[in-house]
Structure formats: structure tokens, C-alpha cells
Amino acid sequence: MALKAVQMTDVPSLHQVPDTPPAVALLPRAAAAAARGFVVLGHRGKGMNALESADLRMRAVKENSLLSFNRAALFPIDFVEFDVQVTKDDFPIIFHDDIILTEDAGEILEKHVTDLYLEEFLSYGPQREPGKVGKSLLRKTDDGRVLNWNVDDDDSLCTLQEAFEKIDSRLGFNIELKFIDHAVYLTQHLTHALEAVLKVVYEHANGRPIIFSTFQPDAAQLLRTLQTAYPVFFLTTGGTETSDDVRRNSLDEAIKLCLASGLQGIVSDVKGVFRNPSAVSSIKASNLSLLTYGHLNNVPEAVYMQHLMGIDGVIVDLVEEITEAVSDFITPTSVAEEHEGLSDAVVEPRQVKVRARPNFSQRELSFLLKLIPELVQQ
């Protein structure tokens, strides 16, 4: 695959792209998603890698890889969510962590991803060229340990352009624009990075549904001024963490930012929503979409509660389990119907499973909504 250097002057002007469609209408595989009114997004593809986890499913396939995205596409999800950063030579690449680590002669070496040129970034981990050996790839855990990035099914690192070219064209992209937390960015720097991403999107989207999201408030606002073709969602912890930037510290602040900047939606830590369920009504009254992320989204009952609360969708790691649960409690169907349109070669026939959805009375639902904020404080 030939990759072209990015020229910022090549980015289309606003009059060359369509106006943004309503955010809730941006459902790829549109008929199925619209019918159930609830969106499922695969987190970093078929799930993030938690190398320290005892759950082997969290190390099944390399996160943020073409292999993981296409594995996720075998299930009835609507989007894959992934993290995009821009290399020193202006190529948008897909990688979550700010720092990339390797080992050389017993020494742990680390670099900021955005300080790498594309060729060096792609030299980490498995290589696509037969016989070529890449640098070892390590990862630092939240508690500071450095572990070998070992998964059952490994894959090479990839670029945003490769994702557009090699992932099921029916699958939507939730492109999270990554910036270093607590860093101060000049507008010029943010603009340069965003324009590099937009250039690839404009050249390769070909009608694919896309949602942009970012934790960086200035980047969210700037992206909205740079383009109107695709919706921009603001990512927030929903008050579960404290930032120096007040805009990141609560759902109320997220609503204010969205309304002031013309953003279309919010992506919140699910714990922030469960601690403040009344915020859902405020978000809906503001005509904003609401998605959530977090470990609780791997629990079917927590996902069902969000559906009842009117949340628009969930970002999940356990793609197979959660899509099956959502299909069961929203629109019970056979597996064959869920995979209609996929080739027989990638869909194995399975027995039809239909389970009754949870049946909460209004009184029980009211009790749960009052109880959940207390539970998620633990």
C-alpha cells in the first residue's frame, strides 16, 4: 500500500462536504440499528487488551488492529471505536497509549508515539513483510508494571488509511482523537493534527458512517469549526475523575461545552451516568446523543439498564456476549438473521437462542435508579 505525505492545503474546504446529519441517525447497518434504537460499538475493535487481567478474553486479539476490527465486524455491532494519533511526519495511526515501549539489550526504551515517524512506528511488533522481525512491543499497566504485549492472536500496527481500506465497509468508525492528558496545546498544533486526520477521512470514507470523539475540549471545538460533515462527541469521565480543566469534570459541564460549541453528543464513563442518572434527561432535553464506555458495559444487566434509561449506545469489550444480550432483550432474533448479508464462509450456523428480557416493574426500575449511584461509588 502506498502512503502519501499529507499536505495541509489538500484538506477540502467546508463547502465541499455535506452538512452534518442528526447524530442519532448516524447508525451504520442502518436498518438493524434503527429498528432496535440502541447502538453497540466495539472498543478498540473486539475489545481492549488488559494484559494483567485473569480474563483471557481480554487478551484474545491485539486491540486497535485490522484483525480485531474485522473480528468485531462478524457480530451485529454498528461501529468500532479506535484511537488515532498523528506521527511526526503527519500520518494518522491507530494506537491507544501515549507512550510506546520496547526492550533492547535488557533496557526498556520508551518514546512518545507522536515523536515517531511512520516507518519507526510500524517497526514495532509483528511485521507484515514475510521474514521481517519487528521490535518487541511492551506495555505499561496502570500500576506501573511493564509487561510483554502478548495476546493469543497478534497483528501488526496500522494506519487510519489502512483501516478505511481493509475493514468491512458497512461498519461505522468512532474515531477517538488522542492527545496527551494535562498537556497544553497551541491552536496551531491541534489544527495541524486534526487536518491530517481529516485529509485521510475525506479521501477514504466513501460514505462510511463516522463519529469523532475526544477528551480534549479545545480539539472538539476546533474540529467542529474545521468541518461539518461528521458529528463530534465530547468524551468525559462524567465526574469519576478530576481534571484541571473544569470542562472535563462533570456531565453538566459536558452539556455546556456541547451546546456552546455545536457538538452533537457526549461519550461518558458509564459510572458517571449511573451516579447521576438525572443527567440523561438533561442531555436528551438538549437534543444531544449519549454513549457510554467502561467495564460495566461488559455486564448485560448494566447495558439493559442503560437501554431503559434512554442512553443511545454502549462501547463494549466483550463484543460477542453483549451483542447477543442486546439482541435477546431488544429484538430476539436468530443468529442467521443477525448475520444476514455476511458470507457463509465467516458465519457458522448456531442454534437459535431466544431469552426473555429482564422484566422490571416501574417501582423496581425506580428503586434501581436510586440504588445504582450508591453501588458505583464503591
C-alpha positions as CSV (number, residue, x, y, z in Angstrom):
1,M,0.0,0.0,0.0
2,A,1.4,3.4,-1.0
3,L,1.0,6.1,1.6
4,K,1.1,9.7,0.5
5,A,2.6,12.5,2.5
6,V,0.0,14.9,3.9
7,Q,-0.3,18.4,2.6
8,M,-2.5,20.5,4.8
9,T,-3.6,22.6,1.8
10,D,-5.2,19.5,0.4
11,V,-7.9,19.4,3.1
12,P,-11.3,20.2,1.5
13,S,-13.0,23.4,2.4
14,L,-16.3,23.4,4.2
15,H,-18.4,24.0,1.0
16,Q,-17.1,20.7,-0.4
17,V,-18.6,18.4,2.3
18,P,-22.3,17.9,3.3
19,D,-23.8,19.3,6.4
20,T,-23.8,17.1,9.5
21,P,-26.7,14.7,9.7
22,P,-28.6,14.3,13.0
23,A,-26.3,12.4,15.4
24,V,-28.7,9.7,16.3
25,A,-29.3,9.0,12.6
26,L,-25.6,8.0,12.1
27,L,-26.2,4.4,12.5
28,P,-24.4,2.2,10.1
29,R,-26.1,-1.1,9.2
30,A,-28.9,1.4,9.5
31,A,-32.0,-0.8,9.3
32,A,-30.9,-3.1,12.1
33,A,-29.7,-0.3,14.4
34,A,-32.7,1.9,13.8
35,A,-35.0,-1.0,14.5
36,R,-33.6,-1.6,17.9
37,G,-32.8,2.0,18.7
38,F,-29.6,1.1,20.5
39,V,-26.1,1.2,19.2
40,V,-23.2,-1.2,20.1
41,L,-19.6,-0.2,19.5
42,G,-16.7,-2.5,19.7
43,H,-14.0,-1.0,22.0
44,R,-10.7,-0.8,20.1
45,G,-12.2,-3.4,17.8
46,K,-13.2,-6.7,19.5
47,G,-12.1,-5.4,22.9
48,M,-9.2,-3.7,24.7
49,N,-6.2,-5.7,25.9
50,A,-5.9,-5.9,29.7
51,L,-2.6,-7.8,29.9
52,E,-2.8,-8.1,33.7
53,S,-6.4,-9.4,33.7
54,A,-7.2,-13.0,34.6
55,D,-10.0,-12.9,31.9
56,L,-8.4,-14.5,28.9
57,R,-11.0,-12.8,26.6
58,M,-9.1,-9.5,27.3
59,R,-6.0,-10.9,25.6
60,A,-7.7,-12.8,22.7
61,V,-6.7,-10.5,19.9
62,K,-4.5,-7.4,19.5
63,E,-6.5,-4.3,20.2
64,N,-6.7,-1.5,17.6
65,S,-5.6,-3.8,14.8
66,L,-7.1,-4.7,11.5
67,L,-7.6,-8.2,12.7
68,S,-9.5,-7.1,15.8
69,F,-11.7,-4.7,13.8
70,N,-12.7,-7.4,11.3
71,R,-13.3,-9.9,14.0
72,A,-15.7,-7.5,15.6
73,A,-17.4,-7.0,12.3
74,L,-18.5,-10.6,12.3
75,F,-21.0,-9.7,15.1
76,P,-24.0,-7.3,14.9
77,I,-22.2,-4.2,16.0
78,D,-22.7,-0.8,14.5
79,F,-19.3,0.9,15.0
80,V,-15.8,0.0,16.0
81,E,-14.2,2.6,18.3
82,F,-10.4,3.2,18.0
83,D,-7.7,5.7,18.9
84,V,-6.0,7.9,16.4
85,Q,-2.8,9.9,16.9
86,V,-0.6,11.7,14.3
87,T,3.0,10.8,13.7
88,K,5.8,13.3,13.4
89,D,5.6,13.1,9.6
90,D,1.8,13.7,9.6
91,F,0.4,10.2,9.2
92,P,-2.7,9.3,11.3
93,I,-2.0,6.0,13.0
94,I,-4.1,3.8,15.3
95,F,-2.7,3.3,18.8
96,H,-4.1,4.0,22.3
97,D,-1.2,4.7,24.6
98,D,0.7,8.0,24.6
99,I,4.0,6.1,25.1
100,I,5.3,3.1,23.1
101,L,7.8,0.7,24.7
102,T,10.3,-1.8,23.6
103,E,13.3,-3.7,25.1
104,D,16.8,-3.5,23.7
105,A,19.7,-5.4,25.3
106,G,17.8,-5.6,28.6
107,E,16.9,-1.9,28.7
108,I,13.4,-0.7,28.5
109,L,13.1,2.1,25.9
110,E,10.1,4.4,25.6
111,K,9.0,7.1,23.2
112,H,6.0,9.3,22.7
113,V,4.1,8.0,19.8
114,T,3.7,11.4,18.3
115,D,7.5,11.8,18.3
116,L,7.9,8.9,15.9
117,Y,8.0,8.9,12.1
118,L,5.6,6.4,10.5
119,E,8.3,4.0,9.5
120,E,9.6,3.7,13.0
121,F,6.1,3.4,14.5
122,L,5.3,0.5,12.1
123,S,8.6,-1.2,13.1
124,Y,7.2,-2.2,16.5
125,G,5.5,-5.6,16.9
126,P,4.7,-8.2,14.2
127,Q,5.6,-7.2,10.7
128,R,3.5,-7.8,7.6
129,E,6.6,-8.4,5.4
130,P,7.4,-12.1,5.4
131,G,10.7,-12.8,7.3
132,K,10.9,-9.4,8.8
133,V,11.2,-9.2,12.6
134,G,9.9,-6.1,14.4
135,K,10.9,-4.6,17.7
136,S,9.5,-6.1,20.8
137,L,6.3,-4.4,22.0
138,L,5.8,-3.9,25.7
139,R,3.0,-2.1,27.6
140,K,3.0,-0.3,30.9
141,T,0.0,-1.1,33.2
142,D,-1.9,1.4,35.3
143,D,0.1,0.3,38.4
144,G,3.4,0.9,36.6
145,R,4.4,-2.6,35.7
146,V,5.9,-3.2,32.2
147,L,4.6,-6.4,30.5
148,N,5.2,-8.1,27.2
149,W,2.3,-7.3,25.0
150,N,1.3,-10.9,24.5
151,V,-2.1,-11.9,23.0
152,D,-3.5,-15.1,21.5
153,D,-3.9,-13.6,18.0
154,D,-1.4,-10.9,17.3
155,D,-1.3,-8.4,14.4
156,S,0.7,-5.5,13.0
157,L,0.2,-1.9,14.0
158,C,-1.8,0.0,11.4
159,T,-2.7,3.4,10.0
160,L,-6.0,5.1,9.7
161,Q,-5.9,4.8,5.9
162,E,-5.4,1.0,6.2
163,A,-8.5,0.9,8.4
164,F,-10.6,2.5,5.7
165,E,-9.2,0.3,3.0
166,K,-9.3,-3.1,4.8
167,I,-12.2,-3.1,7.3
168,D,-15.8,-4.2,6.4
169,S,-17.2,-1.1,4.6
170,R,-20.6,-1.4,6.3
171,L,-19.0,-0.9,9.7
172,G,-19.0,2.7,11.1
173,F,-16.0,4.3,12.7
174,N,-15.9,6.1,16.1
175,I,-12.6,7.8,15.7
176,E,-11.2,9.0,19.1
177,L,-8.7,11.7,18.6
178,K,-6.0,11.2,21.2
179,F,-4.0,13.9,22.9
180,I,-1.8,13.7,26.0
181,D,-3.8,14.3,29.1
182,H,-2.9,17.5,31.0
183,A,-0.7,18.8,28.2
184,V,-1.3,22.4,26.9
185,Y,-1.7,22.6,23.1
186,L,-1.4,25.6,20.9
187,T,-4.3,26.0,18.5
188,Q,-1.8,25.7,15.6
189,H,-0.7,22.3,16.9
190,L,-4.2,21.0,17.3
191,T,-5.2,22.3,13.8
192,H,-2.3,20.6,12.2
193,A,-3.1,17.2,13.7
194,L,-6.8,17.5,13.0
195,E,-6.3,18.4,9.4
196,A,-4.0,15.4,8.9
197,V,-6.8,13.2,10.1
198,L,-9.5,15.0,8.1
199,K,-7.5,14.6,4.9
200,V,-7.5,10.8,5.2
201,V,-11.2,10.7,6.2
202,Y,-12.2,12.8,3.2
203,E,-10.2,10.8,0.8
204,H,-11.2,7.3,2.0
205,A,-14.5,7.4,3.9
206,N,-16.7,6.7,0.8
207,G,-19.9,7.1,2.7
208,R,-18.9,5.1,5.8
209,P,-20.6,6.5,8.9
210,I,-18.2,8.3,11.2
211,I,-18.3,9.8,14.6
212,F,-15.4,11.8,16.0
213,S,-14.8,11.9,19.8
214,T,-12.1,13.3,22.0
215,F,-11.4,14.1,25.7
216,Q,-9.6,17.3,24.6
217,P,-12.2,20.1,24.8
218,D,-10.3,22.6,22.6
219,A,-9.8,19.9,19.9
220,A,-13.5,19.1,20.0
221,Q,-14.4,22.7,19.5
222,L,-11.8,23.2,16.8
223,L,-12.8,20.1,14.9
224,R,-16.4,21.4,14.8
225,T,-15.2,24.6,13.2
226,L,-12.9,22.8,10.7
227,Q,-15.7,20.5,9.3
228,T,-19.4,19.9,9.4
229,A,-19.5,16.6,7.6
230,Y,-19.3,14.4,10.7
231,P,-20.6,14.7,14.2
232,V,-18.3,15.5,17.1
233,F,-18.9,13.9,20.5
234,F,-17.2,15.1,23.7
235,L,-15.6,12.4,25.9
236,T,-15.9,12.8,29.6
237,T,-15.3,10.8,32.7
238,G,-18.6,12.2,33.9
239,G,-17.1,13.3,37.2
240,T,-15.4,10.0,38.2
241,E,-12.0,11.7,37.8
242,T,-10.9,15.3,38.4
243,S,-9.1,17.3,35.8
244,D,-7.5,20.8,35.9
245,D,-9.9,21.6,33.1
246,V,-13.3,22.1,34.6
247,R,-15.0,21.2,31.3
248,R,-13.9,17.6,31.8
249,N,-15.2,17.2,35.3
250,S,-19.0,16.6,35.1
251,L,-21.8,15.7,32.7
252,D,-23.2,19.2,33.3
253,E,-20.0,20.8,32.1
254,A,-20.0,18.4,29.1
255,I,-23.5,19.6,28.2
256,K,-22.5,23.2,28.4
257,L,-19.5,22.6,26.1
258,C,-21.6,20.7,23.6
259,L,-24.3,23.4,23.4
260,A,-21.8,26.3,23.3
261,S,-19.7,24.6,20.5
262,G,-22.4,22.9,18.4
263,L,-21.2,19.4,19.3
264,Q,-23.7,16.6,18.7
265,G,-23.2,14.3,21.6
266,I,-21.4,13.0,24.8
267,V,-19.5,9.8,25.5
268,S,-19.3,9.3,29.2
269,D,-17.9,6.8,31.6
270,V,-20.9,4.7,32.5
271,K,-20.2,5.1,36.2
272,G,-20.6,8.8,35.8
273,V,-24.1,8.3,34.3
274,F,-25.1,5.8,36.9
275,R,-24.0,8.2,39.7
276,N,-26.1,11.0,38.1
277,P,-28.9,9.3,36.2
278,S,-30.9,12.6,36.1
279,A,-28.3,13.9,33.7
280,V,-29.7,11.6,31.0
281,S,-32.9,13.7,30.9
282,S,-30.9,16.9,30.6
283,I,-28.8,15.5,27.8
284,K,-31.9,14.4,25.9
285,A,-33.6,17.7,26.5
286,S,-30.5,19.4,25.0
287,N,-31.0,17.3,21.8
288,L,-27.7,15.5,22.3
289,S,-26.8,11.9,21.8
290,L,-25.3,9.9,24.7
291,L,-23.0,6.9,24.5
292,T,-21.1,5.3,27.4
293,Y,-17.8,3.4,27.9
294,G,-16.4,1.5,30.9
295,H,-16.0,-2.0,32.4
296,L,-19.7,-2.1,33.4
297,N,-20.6,-2.2,29.8
298,N,-19.4,-5.8,29.7
299,V,-22.3,-6.7,32.1
300,P,-25.5,-7.4,30.2
301,E,-27.7,-6.2,33.1
302,A,-25.9,-2.8,33.2
303,V,-26.4,-2.5,29.4
304,Y,-30.1,-3.3,29.7
305,M,-30.5,-0.6,32.4
306,Q,-28.9,1.9,30.1
307,H,-31.3,1.0,27.3
308,L,-34.2,1.6,29.7
309,M,-32.8,4.9,30.7
310,G,-32.7,6.1,27.1
311,I,-29.0,6.0,26.5
312,D,-28.3,5.7,22.8
313,G,-25.5,3.1,22.9
314,V,-22.6,1.4,24.6
315,I,-18.9,0.9,23.8
316,V,-18.0,-2.7,24.9
317,D,-15.1,-5.1,25.1
318,L,-17.0,-8.3,25.1
319,V,-18.5,-7.9,21.7
320,E,-19.9,-11.4,21.2
321,E,-21.5,-11.6,24.6
322,I,-23.0,-8.1,24.7
323,T,-24.3,-8.1,21.1
324,E,-26.0,-11.4,21.9
325,A,-27.5,-10.0,25.1
326,V,-28.7,-6.8,23.3
327,S,-30.3,-8.9,20.5
328,D,-32.1,-11.0,23.1
329,F,-33.5,-8.2,25.3
330,I,-34.4,-5.8,22.5
331,T,-35.3,-7.8,19.4
332,P,-34.9,-11.5,19.9
333,T,-33.7,-13.0,16.6
334,S,-31.9,-16.0,15.2
335,V,-28.2,-15.7,14.6
336,A,-28.8,-16.2,10.9
337,E,-30.9,-13.1,10.9
338,E,-28.3,-11.1,12.8
339,H,-25.7,-12.0,10.3
340,E,-27.8,-11.6,7.2
341,G,-25.6,-10.4,4.4
342,L,-22.3,-11.8,5.7
343,S,-20.8,-14.7,3.7
344,D,-21.4,-18.2,4.7
345,A,-17.6,-18.7,5.0
346,V,-17.4,-16.4,8.1
347,V,-20.7,-17.3,9.8
348,E,-21.1,-20.7,11.4
349,P,-24.7,-21.9,11.9
350,R,-25.7,-21.8,15.5
351,Q,-28.8,-22.8,17.3
352,V,-31.4,-20.1,17.7
353,K,-31.4,-18.7,21.2
354,V,-34.2,-16.5,22.5
355,R,-34.2,-15.5,26.1
356,A,-36.8,-13.4,27.9
357,R,-35.7,-9.9,28.6
358,P,-35.5,-8.7,32.2
359,N,-38.9,-7.6,33.3
360,F,-38.7,-4.7,35.8
361,S,-41.9,-3.0,37.1
362,Q,-41.9,0.8,37.3
363,R,-41.4,0.6,41.0
364,E,-38.5,-1.8,40.7
365,L,-36.9,0.4,38.0
366,S,-37.3,3.5,40.2
367,F,-35.6,1.6,43.1
368,L,-32.7,0.5,40.9
369,L,-32.1,4.0,39.5
370,K,-31.9,5.3,43.1
371,L,-29.6,2.3,44.2
372,I,-27.2,2.4,41.3
373,P,-25.5,5.7,42.2
374,E,-24.7,4.2,45.7
375,L,-23.4,1.0,44.2
376,V,-21.0,2.6,41.7
377,Q,-19.4,4.8,44.5
378,Q,-17.8,1.5,45.8
